[in-house]
Amino acid sequence: MDTTVRNLDPQAYRALRARAVLEGRTVGEMISEAIRVYLARVIMKPGGGTLRALRPEPYPEGSEGLSLEIDSIVYGAKR
């Protein structure tokens, strides 16, 4: 579907475009994925819902080594 979106934050769009290029994807693909993830969220109404209704969200692809990267930053390189 072709559509025009107005009033996007220019900095956010540039960052999204750069990430899309790095991942070899289109901006449209990335926006579609963001919309699907957003719509899949559990909506918590003020004063309603429970913590049990919350579901964890998976980390995005490409973050498999995130824990190791954090460890190296916090604790230094492995010896």
N, C-alpha and C positions, 0 to 999 in steps of 0.2 A: 504494500500500500504506500503510495506517495502522499506525503503530507508536509505542510509547513508548520514549524513551531516558532512562535514569536516570544520575545522577552526572555531569552535564555541568558544566563550570566555568561558574559564573554570569556572570563577566565576559566570557568568550569568547562565551557565548550572546548576551549583550546587544550585544556588538560585531558579531556576525554578524547579529542582528536589525536593527540600525541600518544596516548595509551593505545588507541585503536591501531595506529601505525606500527607501534612496537609489537603488538600482538598479531599483526597481519589480518586484522578484522576491519569491518566498516563501522562508521559511527552508528549507522542504522542498526547493525547487529548488536552493538553494545547497548544502545538505548532500549531495544526490544528486550534484551536480557534483564536490564534494570527494571523495566516495567513488570515483567513476569515475576521477578523476585519480590518487588514491592507488593504486587497483588496477592502473592502467596502468603504474605505475613498475616498473623492473627491480629485482628483489630481489637484492641483493648479499649472498652468504653470507660470514661471516667466514672469511678465508683462501682464498676462492674468487672466481670471477669475474675480469673484467679491466676496465681502464678503457675498452677498446674497446666493451664491452657497454653502457656508459652512453649514454643518449640525452638530448639537451637537452629541456627542458620549455618550452613556449611561455609567454610572459607572459600574464596574464589580459586579457580584453577591457577596454578603457578605459585601457590604459597605452601607447597609441601615441605620446603626446607625452612619455613618461617621460625619454627621453634629452635632449630640449630643456629640460625642467624641471630636470634635474640640472645641465645646462650653465649655466642661468641662476643657479642657486644657487651653483655653484662659481666661475663666471667673471663673474657679474653680468649685467645686462640687455644685450642686443645694442645696439650703437651704430649 
